């Protein structure tokens, strides 16, 4: 960090002072040689002989940072004056392809949109199948630039567009930003539920009243239903230096992996069969996690429909000296079970808000996925 203090002189005082970059300037392809390096395969292997999706999340986070450094590269400096950090995992959508631990995986990506201090990164993942790479997932991350000591915002290079396709990608980035702002402004932490959502919650409440007593206090579950409070799992991690990044904070990919694994276990426990990830949605990195912190993860099924299980994982930290807990992340995962799962019912108003939030995230999913036997992506 002492070395990085010397890089302040390379920081731009305005975005106008930075040269524009093309999308191809930040384009990169990275090969994960699972097929040719068996010793690497062990790190990615599940007990079911599939690939650990939590490890893929770590790789995507690292790749997103690398792409942004490529976009903002200063050829006269040995080290970048920027500190690039992950602000948001906007979306990860899975394709209907299996992941074999014995075939090479290829990642590709580039910067697709820039603001003054933030960048959107589009990434794709492919796996070798019949001598050609087939698509596995599409990911959109939002990264932010900070100064060399990671204390304040820093300007990023503007983006120049060279084709109609690039203009469309940039336009989509603008739309994504607007969608995020609108989704945030409609948050149930800020605004009351819509009339339709209020009706949904009231009907669910009426469906749990005991017809024998006709009392608001007497609640019974409908057939094939589970109380939301009974769908929780929790975990605790001690944040060791092994998981730190170059800024001496805990690596965001590690946090995503641990949250995903707990979310997967929650969906597995709830649905009674091995679930498969369909969508990762709206992971906001609210606060950095310091080395030495206690990381508390709480996972809960908050919405179900047919074979789908919407899981919310809440992350909070406390220092070893201070018992005060602070929220750092909220993760949203959409899983699909091999069989139809029970309905989940809220008991309290707070749980009703979690239910509606889960329903909103589920509804934002692009299109229902048809589960195939070869769709094997696990923790």
N, C-alpha and C positions, 0 to 999 in steps of 0.2 A: 504493500500500500504506500510505502514511502516513495518507491519508484514512480507510482502512478500520480503522485502529487506534481511531479515534474512535467506531466503531460498536459497540464491546464493551458499552456501556451498554444497548443494545437487546436483548442476548441474554438468553433466559430462563434462570433458575436451575433450573427443573424443567419437565417437560412439562405439569404441572397448571396452570401459570401461563399457558398458551397457549390461545387460543380454538379450539374444534373447527371444522373446515372440512368442507364437503360435497365430494363428488366433482365436482359441477358447478362448484364454485368454481375448480377447476384445469383444467376442460375448455377445450380450445383447438382451433381449426381454422386451418390455415395452407395457403395456396395457392401452389404452385410454377408460375408462369405460363409454362410452356414453349411453349404454343400461341400466346400473344400477344406474347412477347418473344424474338425470334430471337437477340438478342445474348446472352441468358442460356442459350439452348439449346446454344451452343458449349461451355460448361463441362461439360455433361452428356452430350455426344455421343460415341459410339464409332465406329470406322471401319466397323462393320457397320450404322450408322444405328439403333442402339438406345441405351438409357440406361445410363450408367455406374453400376453398383451401388455402387462405392466412394464415389461422391458421395452416394448415398442414405444410406449408413452415417453419413457426416458430418452430414447433415441430421437424422437420427434422434437422434444424440447431442446436437446443439444443442437440438432440440425437447424432449428429456427433461429437460434442465437448466431450460429455460424453464418447463415445466409445474410443476416443483418450486418454482421461485420464485413462481409464481402461487399455489400451495397455502400457502406460508408468508409471503405478502405482509403487510407492516406498513404501513398507510396513513399513519401519522404520520411515517414515515422516508422520505427521498428515495432512499436506497440500502439494499438488504437487508443486514443484519448477518451473514447466512449465506453460506458458501462452499459451493455445491452441486457435487459432483464425481461422476462415473460410477464406481460400484464394480464393476458386473458387467452384461454383456449376457447375460441369462438365456437368451433364445431369440429367434430371428427365423425365422418360418416363411413360406415363399412360397406364394402361390396360383397357380393355373394361368392366368395372364393375361399378355399381352404388355405390354411397356413401350415406347411410342412416344415419340420425342423431340419430336413435334409436337403432343402433346395435354397439357393441363394436368394436374398431379398435386396431389392434396389429402392432407394429413396431418391426423390428429386424435389426441387422446390426453388422458389425465387420470391423476391419482394413484389407484391402485386398492387400495393397502395401505400402512400406516405402522407402523413400530416406534417406538422412542424417538428414534433418530437417523437412521433409514434409511427410504426410501420405495420402493415398487414403482410403476412407471409402465407403463401399457398404451398402446400406440400402434398406429394403423392407417394404412395407405396405400392410396389409391384413385387410379385414373386415368380420365379422361373417355373414355367409349366409347359411341357412339350416343346422345349427349346425356345420359348418366347416368354417375355415378361407380361403377366396378366395383372390388371389392377386389383388392389386389395382394399385401399382406403384413400380418402381425400381428407385433408386437414387444413384448417384455417386458424392461425395463431395471430395474436396482436402483441407486438413487442414494443418496448419504450426505451429511449436512449437517455442515459443519465451522464453526469459528468464523470471525470476520471476516478473520483473517490466515491461515486454512487451517492452523492448528497443532494443533487438537484438536477432538473431537466437539462437536456442538451439538444441542440438542433441536429437534424439529419439531412442528408443530401436529398434534394428534390428528385422527382422521377419524371423522365421524359418518355413519351409514348410514341411508338414507331409503327403501329398497325391498328386496324379496327379491332382486332382480337385483344390487343393490349388496352385499348380504350374501353372495351367492354369489361375487362377485368378490373380496371381502375374504377369504372362506374359502379360495378358490383361492390367494390370496397367502400365507396361512399354510401351505398345503400345499406351495407352491413353496419356501418357506423350509425346511420340513422335508426336502424332497427334496434340496435343496442340501447341507444338513448331513449327510444320510445318504450322499450321493454322495461328499462330501469324506472322511467317515470310512472309506469303503471304498476310498479311493484306493490305487493300487498302490505309491505312495511310502510308505504306512503299513502296508498289510496284504498278505499273500501272495495270489496269484490263487486263485480258487475251484477246487474239484476239477474242475469241467467245463472251466474255462479252462486248467488244467494239462494236461488230456487233449488239448485243442485244440492247444496248443503242442507237445506230445510227438508227436502225429500229424503235424503239419507238419514237425517235425524228421525223423521217419522217412521222410516222403515225399521228402526231399531227400538221402537217403543213396544213394550209388552202388552199385547192385546187383552191379556187377562186383568191387568190392573189399571190400564189407561192412565198411567201416571208419567209425568215428565222425568221422574227420577228412576223409574224402572226401565232398564235398557237390556235388550236381548239382541243377539246377532242373527241376521237372516241366514238361511242355508248357504253353505260354501262361502263363508266370509270369515275374516280375521280382524280383530281390533288392531289398529295401527300401532298401539303401544306395545304389542307383542311381536313386532317385526324388527326389533332393534338388535344391533350388535355393536360392541365397542372395542377399541384397542388402544394401547399406549406404546409409544416409541420414545426412547431416549435418543436425542439427536447428537450422534457422535461426530467427531471431526472428519471421519471417513466419508461422510455424505455432503461435505461442504463444497461450494463453488469457489471461484477465484476471488470473490469478494468476502469470503469467510462467513457466508450465510449458507443455509441448507439448500441444496440443489432442488429446483422446482420439480424436475422429473422424478426425483425420489418421492416427493410428497404425492405426486399424481399416482405413482405406482402403489404406494401404500394405501391410498384412498380407494383406488380401483380394486385392489385385492380384497379389501374389507367389503366394498360394495358387491363384488362378485360372490363372496361368501354369504352375504345377506340374502341376495337373490337366490342362491343355491339352497339355503336353509328354508327360505320362504316357499319356493316353488316345488321343492322335493325332487329336482332333477338338475343336471348341469346346465346352467344358463349360458347364453352367448351374447356378447356385446353387439349392439346395433348402432348406438350413437353415444358420443360423449359431447356434452353440451354446456356451454356457458360456465367455464371454470374461471373465476375471478381471483387473482392473487392480490389480496387486500393488504397484507402485511408480510414482510420478510420473516423467516424463522431463524432465530439465532442458534448457533452451535451451543449445545448444552441444555437446550430447552427440553421440556417434557411435552411431547406431541400427543394430544388427545383426539382420537377420531371416533365419531359417532355416526353410525349408518342406520338408515331407516327406509323401509318401503313406504312410499307416500302415495302411490297411485298404481292401479293395475287395470288391464283391459285385455281380455282374451288370454293370449300367451305372453303378453308384454308385462314387464315389471319395471317401474320407474323407481330408482333408488337415489336418495339424497344423502351425501356424506358431508358432515360438518366437521371442520378442523379448527382446533384451538390450541394455544400453547400457554405454558406457564414456566417461568424460570425456576431454577432450583431454590432460589432465595425467596422469590415472591410468589404467593399462592394465587394471585389474581390471574384469571384466564382471559385471553384475548382471541377473538376469531381471526383466523388468517385466510381461510379458504372455505368455499362451499362448492361441492362437486355434484354434478348431475349426470347420471348414467342410465341409459335405456337398455335393458336386457330382454332377451327372448328365451322363454323356457320351452322345453320339448313338448310340454303338455299344458293345457289350460290351467291357470292359477286361480286361487281364491280371490274374491273381492276384498279390498282393505277398507275398513270403516273408521273414521275418526270419532273419538269420544268427546274431545274438548274443542273449544273455539280455536285454540292454537293449532291443534292437529288438523282442523278443518282448513286453516290457511295453508298448512303444509300440503294437504291434499290438492287444493286448488293450484298451488304453485307447481306441484308435480304434474298436474293435468295440463297446465300451460306449456311446460317443457315438453311433455309428450306430444302435444298437439303441434308443436313447432317442428317435429320430425318431418323430413321431406316426404317420405312415402313408406307405407307398411312393407316390411321385408318378409319374404317367404322363406322360412327356414328350410335349409337343405341338409342332408346328412353330412355333406362335405364341408359344412360351415363350422369350422372348429377353431375358435379363437377363445382362449381361456386365460386365467391369470398368469 
